[in-house]
Amino acid sequence: MAGNVWAKVDLSPVGVGGEAGGALIDVLQAGEGMLMFLRFEAIYAMLTAAAAREGVEVGDADHRVVDVFASVAREVAVALRVAAGTADRQVNLAVEAAERLPQVARLMRDGVISVAAFGDVVLQTTGVADTDLIAAVDATTAAELREMGGVSRRDAGDTARRAVAELDPDGVRERRELRGKGVHVSHDVDGSDVTITTTPEDAVLIDASVSAVADRVCADDSRSRGVRRHDAAVALLTRGEFACDCGNPDCAATGSAATVAERFASVVVHVVADASTLSGDSDKAGWLDGFGVLDAHHVREIAARGDAITRPLDIAGLADHAAQPGNAYRPTSACDTAMRAVFGSCSEPGCARRAWSCDLDHVCEFNHADNAAGGATCPCNLNPKCRFHHVLKTFASDWVDDQIVDADGAIWTEVTTPTGYTVRSRARNHWLLPDLGLIPCRHGEPVAPGSVDDAAQPDRVRTRTQAKHAYRMRIRSRRRYVQVCAAADWAASIEQDGPPPF
């Protein structure tokens, strides 16, 4: 762009231009973090300067509409050409970076976390009012994030939430109780919305229950998954019937009331917590699959529910019983639970698909012909992957997945792209099961990993281009339909009005 000073800056000393592929993207994201940190510093300097001119402190209570904050926010809005609300958020983030979360902000400056991840940390720590507590949360969150490897937005938010849950458990409990529960129905011109405010565990249970009903249709059902989930939810709330819309009278997917009840019996919500948390001896946080970190009091509330079942997890026993006795490929229930719990979600960097909705993958391929020669069914060689990333890992060329257990027992995954860029990430819930990686392995090194038959790779029904063209055709068809209806309405109105009066 003409007149843009950044077009004249030589960025080669920081790697831009000398890198390619994922490495270049990583450098550019780090640059975004540094520039945003500088923006926040500039905004905060404007705020402090304006406060000094007015003879007030930045944090002083000011009942004027046009206070120091409003004046600075207006200048930010003009400079960025954004709405007033967006500018207010920028000034708020600048204050957070300077006053409440300076250590986490420096991680953004250093490229450890993204700009969006910093925003998620701010969101998770908003309810902490005490100065000493927020300083402790800032230090704890920053120290944890710096040691995690590749950090996603979800990782940053979960880490901050855990720090808040363990350092300010009373505050978390109070805010959770104030939030309350309820059902709100709203209407507008185009439709209606139903919002249910409830606890995380009930929200996850509702989500799983709706999916359990909505996914029991045959391949000929014409509805999208979102529409099916809507229809299933309405049927459940109104005691109606949810059925496949294929129209086939012999469709096996249309179940009876007993079949629906059987589906609900299979819905399970997984909460993992330390025994000391359940006994009340500690305030160590727990983990709810599909939600994330729970404070200790919340964990104990869930454990006290009448429909809760508590099962101890024998970590030490995995040394000799990681795989099922009759099938070396299948992990035991304890091993399966431990690996999903310690990762918390899909192990692919940045993927937030919940662990119990993922496949449990052998990182080094299991050899079905010679079990001892291939990748072992062992905590050192297992991690959860969502179906999409499992397929990519299995069939994509020139990608390398690896898993390492360090001397402290932390489990790390490594993903290397075809361009040679590597992301190393620690299992996100290492804090929850710190002893899992210390379990001794009883197997040898893999000498002949299992082979992959590319013919088994799933195919698309349509290519990406065909799907894009089909989507465009649907849009055009809809527009033509609307135009024809509008023309017909106009013609009908002319005919109804009769001939002109001349």
N, C-alpha and C positions, 0 to 999 in steps of 0.2 A: 504493500500500500504506500502511495506517495505521502510523505510527511510522517510516516510512522517510524519513530526512532528505533524501534525494536528490529526493523528490517535491516538496520545498519550494524547491529551488534554481532560480533563474531562469537558464536557459542561453541566452537570446536574445542576450546580448552576444557569444557565441562562434558564433553562426549557427544554433543549433538552434531551429527554429520559423520562422526567416526564409528557410530554404532548402527545396528540394523535390527529389524524384527522386534521381538519383545524387549530386548535391552534398550533400544531407542525409546520405546513407549514408556519404559520405566524411568529413564532419565527425564523425559518430558513431564511425566507426572510429578517427579521430584521438583522440577522447575516450577510447576504450578503451585506446589505447596510453599516454596520459598517466596514466590511473588505474592501469594495470598497473605503470608506472614508479614511481608513488608507493607501490604495494604492495610492490614489490621494495625500495625504500628503507626502508620500515617494517620489513620482515622482516630486512634487513641490520642495521638499528639494533638490533633485538631480539637478533640474533646477537652483535654486538659488545658490547652491554651484558651479555649473559649470560656472554660470555668474560671480560669485565672482572671480574665478580663472582667468577668461578672463578679469576682470576689467570692466565689462559692467553691465547694469541693465537688468532684465528679459524682460522688454518691449521695450528696445532700438531697433531702426531701424538698421537692419544688412543685408547688401546686399550679404554677403558671402553665398554660397550654403551650405558649412559645417559650420553653425553657432552653437550657444549653443543649440538651440532647436533641430537641426538635430542630434547632438551628443547624447543628452539625449534620443531622440526618438529611435535612433538606439539601445541604451542599453536596453530600455523598450522592443523593438521588440525582441531582443535576449533573454531577461529574460522570456517573455511571449510566445515565439515561434510563433509570429504573423507577418503578412505582415507590410510593412512600413506605409501604409495608416492607418491601425488599430492602430499602435503605435502612430502615429501623433494625432489621435483622443483621445487617452488616455491622452496624454500630454496636449492637448487643454482642455479636461474636468478637468484635475488637476488644470490648470490655472483658469478656470471658478470657480471652487469650492473654490479656495484660494483668488481670487481677485475680481471677479464680483458678484458671488452668494453665499457668505459664509453662509448666514442664511438658504437658501434653501438646501445647502449641509449638514448642520447640521440636517435637517429633514431626509435626507437619512441616516445619521449616527444613528439617534434615531429610525429608523424603521417606521417613519411616511409615507414616500414615498419610492418607490422602486428605484433601480439603473436606470432602464429604464425610470421611471418618471422624474428623475433628468435630464436625457439626453433630454427629451422632453421640459423641462423648458429652458434648454440651447438653444435649437433650436428656441423656440418662442422669446427669448430675444436677439438673435444674432445681430439684427439690431440696438439695442440701443447703441449709442457710448458715449453719455455724462456720465461722471463719477457720477454726482449727480443723474441723472435720473436712472441709473442702480442700484444705491444704494436704491433708493426709490422703484423701481420695485422689487428688492430682498426682502426688508422688507415687502412690501404689499403682495407679493405672499406667503411668508413664513407664515405670520400671518393668511392669509385666509386658506391655506392648513392645518395648525395646528388645525383649528376649524371645519374642514369638516367631520371628521370621516374617514371611509375607503376610501382612495384616489387611483384612478386608474391612468394609464398613461394619458388617455384622460382628466381626471379631472385636473391633474397637468398642462398639456399643455394649457387647456382652461383658467385656473386661471391666468397663466402667460400672456396669450394673452390679457385677460381683463385688467390686470395691465398695460401692455404696451399701450393698446388702450386708456385708460383713463389718463395715466400720460405722454404719448408721442404721442398725437393724430396727431400733425403735421408731426412727423417722420413716423408714420404709413401711413398717406396719401401720403407722398412723395415716400415711398418705393412701395406702391401699384401702383402709377402712373408710376414709373420707370419700374415696371415689365411688363406693357403693355399687349397687346393682340396679338394673331397670331395663325396660323395653320402651323404645320411643318410635312412634310411627309418624312420618311426615309425608305430605303430598305436594306435588307441584303440577304444572300443566301437562307434563309428559309422562308422569308416572308417580310411583310411591316408593319410599324407602322404609325398611324396618331395621332398627339398630338395637342390638342386644348388648348391654354392658354387663359383663360378668367376670368371674375369676379366670385366670389363665388356664387352670386345669379343666374347667367346664367348657371354655372356648375350644380347647383342643379336642375335648370329648365330643362336642357338637360337630366340629369340623370332620372328625373321623366317622361319626355316625351318619352324617349327610353323605359322605363319600361312599360309605359301605352300602347305602341304598342306591345312590346314583350310578355306581359302577357296575351294578348287576343288570346289564342290558346286553342284548345280542349285537352282533356286528352290523345289523341292518337298521339299528336305531338312527334316526335322522338328526337328532339334536346334538349340539355341542356339549362338552362336559359342563360348561358353566350353566347352560340351560337345564341340563339334567339335575345338577346340584340344586338349582332353584326349585324345580318341580318336586324334587325329593324333600326339600326343606318344607315347602308348603304342605305337601301331603302329610309329613310328620306332625306339623303344628295343627293342622285342621282335621287330623284323623282320616285323611283321604287315602286313596290308593295310588301308589306309584307303579307304573307298568311300562314295559318297553313299547315304543310306538311303531314297531315294525309292521304291525297288522297281521302277523302270522298267528293263527289260533293255536298252533302247536309250539309257540315260542317257549323254550324252557326257562328263559330269563324272567318271565312274569311269575313271581312267587306268591305263595299264600301268606297268610298272617304268621303261620308257624315258621315259614322260611325267613321272613323279615326279622322275627324274633331271634332266629338262629344267627343272622348276620350281626345283630346288636350284641349278642353274647360273645362275639369274636373281637369286639372293639376294645382295645387296651390302650391306656395312657401310661407312658413310662416316666417315672420319677426316680432319679438316682441320687442318693445322699449317703453321707458317712454315718456309721452307726452312732457316733458320738453326737451327731446332730439330732437323730431320732430320740436318743435318750435324754437330750437336753443338757448334755455335758459341754457342748460347744455351740457356737453360732456360725459354724462353717456353712457356707451356702450349699444349696442343692441344685439339681438340674432337671428341668421338665422338657422332654422331647417335644419339639415343635414350638417351644416358647423361649427357653433359655434359663437364665439364672433365677433361682427362687431364694428368698431369705429364709433363714433357719426356722423362724416361727411359722412361716407359710408351709414349709416342708412338714412340720409336725402337725399342722392343721389337716393337710391332705392325708397323712398317715392315719389320722384319727377318724377319717370318714368311714361310714359303714360299708361302703363298696370297695375300700382299699385292701389290697393284699400285700403284705410285706414278705419279701424273700431275701435272705442273706446271700451275698455274692462271695463265693470262696475264691479269692484271687490266688492264694498260694497253691490251691489244687490244680491250677491250670498248667503247672509244670509237668504233670503226668497225664492230665485229662483235657487237653485243648481240643482234640478231635474226638468224634464219636467212635466208640469201640468197633462198631460194625461198618463204618464208612469213614475212611481217613480224609475224605474231601470235605465232609460236613463238620463244622465246629460244634462243640457242646453248647448247651444253652448258656452256661456261665461264660464261656469264651465269646459267644455271639453278643451277649449283653455287655460284657466288659469292653469290647472293641467299639461297639456303637456308642457307649457312654463316654469313652475317653476321647473320641473324635467329636461327638456331638452333632455332626452334620456330615454331608459328603466331604471327603478328604481333598477334593479338587480345590485349589486356592480360589477363594471368593464365592464358592457355591454354598448356598444356605439350605439346600434340601435336607430335611430332618433325617437323622440317622436311621430311625426305624422305618423310613420309607425308601431306604437305599438297599442295594445289593451289598453283600459282604464279599469283597474281592480278594483273591490271592494276588499280591503284588508281583511276585515271581510265579509264573504260571504253574499250576498243579499238573503233574504228569499222571494222567489216569492209567497209563499202561504200566508205569513203574513209579509207584507212589514215593518211594524213598529218594528217587533221582530228581524229582521236581521240587517246586516251591512247597514248603511245609504249611500245614494248617496249624498255625502258631501265632500268638500275638505279634511276633516280630515280622510277620508276613501277611497280615490281614488288615484291611481298612474298608470303611464303608464308601461306596460310590453310588451316586444316583444312576439310574438306568442309562441316561444319555452319556454321562462321563465314563461309565463302565464300557459302553459300546465304543466310545472314542479311544479309550485306553487299549481295548482289545484289538481294534482293527485299523486305527490311524497309523500311517507310516511315519517313521523317523521320530516318534515321540518315545521318551524313556521315563518310566516311573520307577522310583526306588523308595525304600523305607529303611531308616537307620535308627537304632537305639543307642543313645549316648551313654557315657559312663555313669551319669546320674539317673538313668532309667527313663529319660524323656524320649518319647517316640517322635521321630521326624519323618516327614515325607519330602521327597524331591521330585519335581516335575521338570523335565528338560524338553524344550520345544525343538522343532526341526531347525530353527535358526541358531540353536545352541544356547538359548537363554534358559537359566535355571532358577526356579523359585523353591526355596527351602522353608518349610512351615512345621512348627511344632504342633502336635495333637492339642487341640484347643482346650480340652478338659483334663490336661495333665494334672492340674491342681486337684481334681476330683478323685482320681485314681493314681496317685504318685508312685505306688509300688508295682503297678502293672508291668512296666518296662524292666523291672528288676527280676522278673521270673526267669529262671534259667531255662535255656532251650535244650531239648534232648535230641534234636535232629542234627544231621550233618548239613554241609553246604550243598546247594542244588548243583547237580552236574549235567542234568538234561531236562531243562524246563519243558513243560508241555507246549506243543505246537498249536498254532491257530489256523483253522481252515477258513480262508477268506470267503469261500462260497457260503459260509454260514452267516455272513454279515447281513443284517436286515436291509430291505430295500424300501425306498420311498414310494408311495403310491403315485406321486407326481414329482417332477423335478422342481427345484426352487423357482425357475423361470416360469414353468407351467402354473405353479401355485400363485405366483405374483400376477400373471395374466388373468387367471380365473378370478382373483380378488378384484382386479380392475374391471373385469366384465360384469361382476355383480354390482359394483358401484354404478357403472354406466347404465345397466339395466334398471336399477332403482331410480336413477335420475330420469330416464325416459318414462318410466311408469308415473312418476310424480308430475312430469310435464304433461303427459296425456290426460291425467286426472284433472289437472288445473285447466287445461283447454276445454275438457268436457264440462267442467263446472261453469266456465265462462260462457260457453255456447248455450248451456241450459238457462243461465240467468238472462241472456239476451232474448231467448225465445219466450221466457216467462214475462219479460217486460213488455213484449209486444212491439209493433212497428213504431218507429219514431213519429212524433206528432207533427208531421208535415206531409 
